[in-house]
Amino acid sequence: MNAQLKEMLMLKFVYVSGCEMQWDGVSCWPTASEGEIVSVYCPRLLVSTALITRNCTVAGWSQPSLPYYKACYYEAYEQDEDVGKEKNYFDTLRLIYSVGYGASLAALLVAVLVFCCFRKLLCTRNYIHLNLFVSFILRSLAVFIKDAVLFADKSMDHCTASTLQCKAAVTFFHFCVLSNFSWLLVEGLYLQTLLLLTFIQTRRLLWIYVVLGWGSPSLTIVIWALLKTQLDDEGCWDNLESRLWWIIKIPILLSIFINLLIFLNISRIIAQKTKATNTNQSETRVYRSLVRSTLLLIPLFGLHYVLFAVVPENVGVRPRLYLELVLGSFQGFIVAVLYCFLNGEVQKEIQRAMRRCWPETKTSTINPPTQEDVP
């Protein structure tokens, strides 16, 4: 009996002598045996390649060798007086991009309502704009849904979290991002088509654009989700280190660089036409307007993503975060302003509606510079 009791005590000691897998709110620490030293790198978005170390002791996991805000926010920290500000960095960043996506969502909903109310505006060009607006709306909603599912619960254990809900939220987010980039590409292809093929019936191309804008992202996401289910069904499918991530990343990169080539080609064509019409002042003014409009295509085509598309993701993380999260979150708002609220056709339709509702109201006939010249 004493031997059995001693054996049970030894087994109990062996069981408690190790350290179980633990989520500390930032990183997942794997199971370790007593005396083992475990190291993890800083989170992927925090630039630094520093290692944070913990020991597995008799009492359990020790404290990290360095706090995250010291090891990861500074590659070589010297001043502690800014530590408090650095600890709130991501909370501030999240607040800013939440405001950006909120503003974009509100502006885009109004823009969609305007296009739907004024049926005369729904030509091929504005149908494409409308689909682009919808893709931005879905992207904004997807960000809020993903944040609510993955990050609203502070006690969530991201080491073992693997629910259908969080997988669906991540999958929907990736679909919305892919669709958004696809419609940005459609905008570029449409404008390129108009400049090169003046007499083409663009309405016939609308269904091709719809298939490219919605069909190709749907097919890509279905393939990705099936492969994730079979080969990498871990966590919430938000692991960007997985090789399957390239199934989504490659179409995005292709969209970005094709749009870059289109943008450069459009600029070249407009520059040539401007030089060729120096003697005709009226045509020169038209092409100068097109040049200004082309420069405004930068936020529409998402060319700011080109800056970091091929740069390693551990380089220039802070500028990357601000461009991709902050500027990217306001991109929908900028597009709504440029292609709806400042559109001359939209302004004229609103003025006509105001005259019908209030015949005695005097409205100005002078329109500010608009994007009306952009096909």
URGI-V518989 format. One record per residue. N is the residue number from 1. RES is the residue in three letters. OMEGA is omega as a letter, one per 30 degrees, with the letter a starting at -180 (none if undefined). D_CENTER is the distance of its C-alpha to the mean C-alpha in whole Angstrom. Layout:
# URGI-V518989
n:N res:RES omega:OMEGA d_center:D_CENTER
n:N res:RES omega:OMEGA d_center:D_CENTER
This chain:
# URGI-V518989
n:1 res:MET omega:l d_center:65
n:2 res:ASN omega:l d_center:65
n:3 res:ALA omega:l d_center:63
n:4 res:GLN omega:l d_center:61
n:5 res:LEU omega:l d_center:60
n:6 res:LYS omega:l d_center:59
n:7 res:GLU omega:l d_center:57
n:8 res:MET omega:l d_center:55
n:9 res:LEU omega:l d_center:55
n:10 res:MET omega:l d_center:54
n:11 res:LEU omega:l d_center:51
n:12 res:LYS omega:l d_center:50
n:13 res:PHE omega:l d_center:49
n:14 res:VAL omega:a d_center:48
n:15 res:TYR omega:a d_center:45
n:16 res:VAL omega:a d_center:44
n:17 res:SER omega:l d_center:45
n:18 res:GLY omega:l d_center:41
n:19 res:CYS omega:a d_center:38
n:20 res:GLU omega:l d_center:35
n:21 res:MET omega:a d_center:32
n:22 res:GLN omega:l d_center:30
n:23 res:TRP omega:a d_center:27
n:24 res:ASP omega:a d_center:27
n:25 res:GLY omega:l d_center:24
n:26 res:VAL omega:a d_center:22
n:27 res:SER omega:l d_center:23
n:28 res:CYS omega:l d_center:25
n:29 res:TRP omega:a d_center:29
n:30 res:PRO omega:l d_center:31
n:31 res:THR omega:a d_center:34
n:32 res:ALA omega:l d_center:37
n:33 res:SER omega:a d_center:41
n:34 res:GLU omega:a d_center:43
n:35 res:GLY omega:a d_center:43
n:36 res:GLU omega:l d_center:40
n:37 res:ILE omega:a d_center:37
n:38 res:VAL omega:l d_center:34
n:39 res:SER omega:l d_center:31
n:40 res:VAL omega:l d_center:27
n:41 res:TYR omega:l d_center:25
n:42 res:CYS omega:l d_center:22
n:43 res:PRO omega:a d_center:19
n:44 res:ARG omega:a d_center:17
n:45 res:LEU omega:a d_center:15
n:46 res:LEU omega:l d_center:18
n:47 res:VAL omega:a d_center:19
n:48 res:SER omega:l d_center:23
n:49 res:THR omega:a d_center:24
n:50 res:ALA omega:l d_center:27
n:51 res:LEU omega:l d_center:29
n:52 res:ILE omega:a d_center:29
n:53 res:THR omega:l d_center:32
n:54 res:ARG omega:l d_center:34
n:55 res:ASN omega:l d_center:38
n:56 res:CYS omega:a d_center:39
n:57 res:THR omega:l d_center:42
n:58 res:VAL omega:a d_center:45
n:59 res:ALA omega:a d_center:43
n:60 res:GLY omega:a d_center:40
n:61 res:TRP omega:l d_center:37
n:62 res:SER omega:l d_center:37
n:63 res:GLN omega:l d_center:35
n:64 res:PRO omega:l d_center:32
n:65 res:SER omega:l d_center:34
n:66 res:LEU omega:l d_center:31
n:67 res:PRO omega:a d_center:29
n:68 res:TYR omega:a d_center:25
n:69 res:TYR omega:l d_center:25
n:70 res:LYS omega:a d_center:28
n:71 res:ALA omega:a d_center:27
n:72 res:CYS omega:a d_center:23
n:73 res:TYR omega:l d_center:23
n:74 res:TYR omega:l d_center:26
n:75 res:GLU omega:l d_center:27
n:76 res:ALA omega:a d_center:30
n:77 res:TYR omega:a d_center:31
n:78 res:GLU omega:a d_center:34
n:79 res:GLN omega:l d_center:33
n:80 res:ASP omega:a d_center:33
n:81 res:GLU omega:l d_center:33
n:82 res:ASP omega:a d_center:29
n:83 res:VAL omega:a d_center:29
n:84 res:GLY omega:l d_center:28
n:85 res:LYS omega:a d_center:25
n:86 res:GLU omega:a d_center:24
n:87 res:LYS omega:a d_center:24
n:88 res:ASN omega:a d_center:22
n:89 res:TYR omega:a d_center:19
n:90 res:PHE omega:l d_center:16
n:91 res:ASP omega:l d_center:18
n:92 res:THR omega:l d_center:17
n:93 res:LEU omega:l d_center:14
n:94 res:ARG omega:l d_center:13
n:95 res:LEU omega:a d_center:15
n:96 res:ILE omega:a d_center:14
n:97 res:TYR omega:l d_center:10
n:98 res:SER omega:l d_center:12
n:99 res:VAL omega:a d_center:14
n:100 res:GLY omega:l d_center:12
n:101 res:TYR omega:l d_center:10
n:102 res:GLY omega:l d_center:14
n:103 res:ALA omega:l d_center:15
n:104 res:SER omega:a d_center:13
n:105 res:LEU omega:a d_center:14
n:106 res:ALA omega:a d_center:17
n:107 res:ALA omega:a d_center:17
n:108 res:LEU omega:l d_center:16
n:109 res:LEU omega:l d_center:19
n:110 res:VAL omega:a d_center:21
n:111 res:ALA omega:l d_center:20
n:112 res:VAL omega:l d_center:21
n:113 res:LEU omega:l d_center:24
n:114 res:VAL omega:a d_center:25
n:115 res:PHE omega:a d_center:25
n:116 res:CYS omega:a d_center:26
n:117 res:CYS omega:a d_center:29
n:118 res:PHE omega:a d_center:30
n:119 res:ARG omega:a d_center:31
n:120 res:LYS omega:a d_center:32
n:121 res:LEU omega:a d_center:29
n:122 res:LEU omega:l d_center:28
n:123 res:CYS omega:a d_center:28
n:124 res:THR omega:a d_center:26
n:125 res:ARG omega:a d_center:24
n:126 res:ASN omega:l d_center:23
n:127 res:TYR omega:l d_center:23
n:128 res:ILE omega:l d_center:20
n:129 res:HIS omega:a d_center:19
n:130 res:LEU omega:l d_center:19
n:131 res:ASN omega:l d_center:17
n:132 res:LEU omega:l d_center:14
n:133 res:PHE omega:a d_center:14
n:134 res:VAL omega:l d_center:15
n:135 res:SER omega:l d_center:11
n:136 res:PHE omega:l d_center:10
n:137 res:ILE omega:l d_center:12
n:138 res:LEU omega:l d_center:11
n:139 res:ARG omega:l d_center:7
n:140 res:SER omega:l d_center:9
n:141 res:LEU omega:a d_center:12
n:142 res:ALA omega:l d_center:10
n:143 res:VAL omega:a d_center:8
n:144 res:PHE omega:l d_center:12
n:145 res:ILE omega:a d_center:14
n:146 res:LYS omega:l d_center:12
n:147 res:ASP omega:a d_center:13
n:148 res:ALA omega:a d_center:16
n:149 res:VAL omega:a d_center:17
n:150 res:LEU omega:a d_center:16
n:151 res:PHE omega:a d_center:17
n:152 res:ALA omega:a d_center:19
n:153 res:ASP omega:a d_center:22
n:154 res:LYS omega:a d_center:23
n:155 res:SER omega:a d_center:26
n:156 res:MET omega:l d_center:24
n:157 res:ASP omega:a d_center:25
n:158 res:HIS omega:l d_center:22
n:159 res:CYS omega:a d_center:25
n:160 res:THR omega:a d_center:26
n:161 res:ALA omega:l d_center:23
n:162 res:SER omega:a d_center:23
n:163 res:THR omega:l d_center:23
n:164 res:LEU omega:a d_center:22
n:165 res:GLN omega:a d_center:20
n:166 res:CYS omega:l d_center:18
n:167 res:LYS omega:l d_center:18
n:168 res:ALA omega:l d_center:17
n:169 res:ALA omega:l d_center:14
n:170 res:VAL omega:l d_center:12
n:171 res:THR omega:l d_center:14
n:172 res:PHE omega:l d_center:13
n:173 res:PHE omega:l d_center:9
n:174 res:HIS omega:l d_center:9
n:175 res:PHE omega:a d_center:11
n:176 res:CYS omega:l d_center:9
n:177 res:VAL omega:l d_center:6
n:178 res:LEU omega:l d_center:9
n:179 res:SER omega:l d_center:11
n:180 res:ASN omega:l d_center:9
n:181 res:PHE omega:l d_center:9
n:182 res:SER omega:l d_center:13
n:183 res:TRP omega:l d_center:14
n:184 res:LEU omega:l d_center:13
n:185 res:LEU omega:l d_center:15
n:186 res:VAL omega:l d_center:18
n:187 res:GLU omega:l d_center:18
n:188 res:GLY omega:l d_center:19
n:189 res:LEU omega:a d_center:21
n:190 res:TYR omega:a d_center:23
n:191 res:LEU omega:l d_center:23
n:192 res:GLN omega:l d_center:25
n:193 res:THR omega:a d_center:27
n:194 res:LEU omega:a d_center:28
n:195 res:LEU omega:a d_center:29
n:196 res:LEU omega:a d_center:31
n:197 res:LEU omega:a d_center:32
n:198 res:THR omega:a d_center:34
n:199 res:PHE omega:a d_center:36
n:200 res:ILE omega:l d_center:34
n:201 res:GLN omega:a d_center:33
n:202 res:THR omega:l d_center:29
n:203 res:ARG omega:l d_center:30
n:204 res:ARG omega:a d_center:31
n:205 res:LEU omega:a d_center:27
n:206 res:LEU omega:a d_center:25
n:207 res:TRP omega:l d_center:26
n:208 res:ILE omega:l d_center:25
n:209 res:TYR omega:l d_center:21
n:210 res:VAL omega:l d_center:21
n:211 res:VAL omega:l d_center:21
n:212 res:LEU omega:a d_center:19
n:213 res:GLY omega:a d_center:16
n:214 res:TRP omega:a d_center:17
n:215 res:GLY omega:a d_center:19
n:216 res:SER omega:l d_center:18
n:217 res:PRO omega:l d_center:15
n:218 res:SER omega:l d_center:17
n:219 res:LEU omega:l d_center:19
n:220 res:THR omega:a d_center:17
n:221 res:ILE omega:l d_center:16
n:222 res:VAL omega:l d_center:20
n:223 res:ILE omega:a d_center:21
n:224 res:TRP omega:a d_center:18
n:225 res:ALA omega:l d_center:19
n:226 res:LEU omega:l d_center:23
n:227 res:LEU omega:l d_center:23
n:228 res:LYS omega:a d_center:21
n:229 res:THR omega:a d_center:24
n:230 res:GLN omega:a d_center:26
n:231 res:LEU omega:a d_center:26
n:232 res:ASP omega:a d_center:23
n:233 res:ASP omega:a d_center:23
n:234 res:GLU omega:l d_center:23
n:235 res:GLY omega:a d_center:21
n:236 res:CYS omega:l d_center:18
n:237 res:TRP omega:a d_center:17
n:238 res:ASP omega:a d_center:14
n:239 res:ASN omega:a d_center:16
n:240 res:LEU omega:l d_center:14
n:241 res:GLU omega:a d_center:17
n:242 res:SER omega:l d_center:19
n:243 res:ARG omega:l d_center:20
n:244 res:LEU omega:l d_center:18
n:245 res:TRP omega:a d_center:15
n:246 res:TRP omega:l d_center:16
n:247 res:ILE omega:l d_center:16
n:248 res:ILE omega:a d_center:13
n:249 res:LYS omega:a d_center:12
n:250 res:ILE omega:l d_center:15
n:251 res:PRO omega:l d_center:14
n:252 res:ILE omega:l d_center:11
n:253 res:LEU omega:l d_center:13
n:254 res:LEU omega:l d_center:16
n:255 res:SER omega:a d_center:14
n:256 res:ILE omega:a d_center:13
n:257 res:PHE omega:l d_center:16
n:258 res:ILE omega:l d_center:18
n:259 res:ASN omega:l d_center:17
n:260 res:LEU omega:l d_center:18
n:261 res:LEU omega:l d_center:21
n:262 res:ILE omega:a d_center:21
n:263 res:PHE omega:l d_center:21
n:264 res:LEU omega:a d_center:23
n:265 res:ASN omega:l d_center:26
n:266 res:ILE omega:l d_center:25
n:267 res:SER omega:l d_center:26
n:268 res:ARG omega:a d_center:29
n:269 res:ILE omega:a d_center:30
n:270 res:ILE omega:l d_center:30
n:271 res:ALA omega:l d_center:32
n:272 res:GLN omega:a d_center:35
n:273 res:LYS omega:l d_center:35
n:274 res:THR omega:l d_center:36
n:275 res:LYS omega:a d_center:38
n:276 res:ALA omega:a d_center:40
n:277 res:THR omega:a d_center:41
n:278 res:ASN omega:a d_center:42
n:279 res:THR omega:a d_center:45
n:280 res:ASN omega:a d_center:44
n:281 res:GLN omega:a d_center:42
n:282 res:SER omega:l d_center:41
n:283 res:GLU omega:l d_center:39
n:284 res:THR omega:l d_center:38
n:285 res:ARG omega:l d_center:36
n:286 res:VAL omega:a d_center:34
n:287 res:TYR omega:l d_center:33
n:288 res:ARG omega:l d_center:32
n:289 res:SER omega:l d_center:30
n:290 res:LEU omega:l d_center:28
n:291 res:VAL omega:l d_center:27
n:292 res:ARG omega:l d_center:26
n:293 res:SER omega:l d_center:24
n:294 res:THR omega:l d_center:23
n:295 res:LEU omega:l d_center:22
n:296 res:LEU omega:l d_center:20
n:297 res:LEU omega:a d_center:18
n:298 res:ILE omega:l d_center:16
n:299 res:PRO omega:l d_center:13
n:300 res:LEU omega:a d_center:13
n:301 res:PHE omega:a d_center:13
n:302 res:GLY omega:a d_center:10
n:303 res:LEU omega:l d_center:13
n:304 res:HIS omega:l d_center:12
n:305 res:TYR omega:a d_center:10
n:306 res:VAL omega:a d_center:13
n:307 res:LEU omega:a d_center:15
n:308 res:PHE omega:a d_center:13
n:309 res:ALA omega:a d_center:13
n:310 res:VAL omega:l d_center:16
n:311 res:VAL omega:l d_center:17
n:312 res:PRO omega:a d_center:17
n:313 res:GLU omega:l d_center:15
n:314 res:ASN omega:l d_center:18
n:315 res:VAL omega:l d_center:18
n:316 res:GLY omega:a d_center:17
n:317 res:VAL omega:a d_center:15
n:318 res:ARG omega:l d_center:15
n:319 res:PRO omega:l d_center:15
n:320 res:ARG omega:a d_center:12
n:321 res:LEU omega:a d_center:10
n:322 res:TYR omega:l d_center:11
n:323 res:LEU omega:a d_center:10
n:324 res:GLU omega:a d_center:6
n:325 res:LEU omega:a d_center:7
n:326 res:VAL omega:l d_center:10
n:327 res:LEU omega:l d_center:10
n:328 res:GLY omega:a d_center:6
n:329 res:SER omega:l d_center:7
n:330 res:PHE omega:a d_center:10
n:331 res:GLN omega:l d_center:10
n:332 res:GLY omega:l d_center:11
n:333 res:PHE omega:l d_center:14
n:334 res:ILE omega:a d_center:15
n:335 res:VAL omega:l d_center:15
n:336 res:ALA omega:l d_center:17
n:337 res:VAL omega:a d_center:19
n:338 res:LEU omega:a d_center:20
n:339 res:TYR omega:l d_center:20
n:340 res:CYS omega:a d_center:22
n:341 res:PHE omega:l d_center:23
n:342 res:LEU omega:l d_center:25
n:343 res:ASN omega:a d_center:26
n:344 res:GLY omega:l d_center:29
n:345 res:GLU omega:l d_center:30
n:346 res:VAL omega:a d_center:28
n:347 res:GLN omega:l d_center:30
n:348 res:LYS omega:l d_center:33
n:349 res:GLU omega:l d_center:33
n:350 res:ILE omega:l d_center:32
n:351 res:GLN omega:l d_center:35
n:352 res:ARG omega:l d_center:37
n:353 res:ALA omega:l d_center:36
n:354 res:MET omega:l d_center:37
n:355 res:ARG omega:l d_center:41
n:356 res:ARG omega:a d_center:41
n:357 res:CYS omega:l d_center:41
n:358 res:TRP omega:a d_center:42
n:359 res:PRO omega:a d_center:45
n:360 res:GLU omega:a d_center:46
n:361 res:THR omega:l d_center:43
n:362 res:LYS omega:l d_center:43
n:363 res:THR omega:a d_center:40
n:364 res:SER omega:l d_center:39
n:365 res:THR omega:a d_center:39
n:366 res:ILE omega:a d_center:37
n:367 res:ASN omega:l d_center:34
n:368 res:PRO omega:l d_center:31
n:369 res:PRO omega:a d_center:30
n:370 res:THR omega:l d_center:27
n:371 res:GLN omega:a d_center:25
n:372 res:GLU omega:a d_center:28
n:373 res:ASP omega:a d_center:29
n:374 res:VAL omega:a d_center:25
n:375 res:PRO omega:none d_center:26
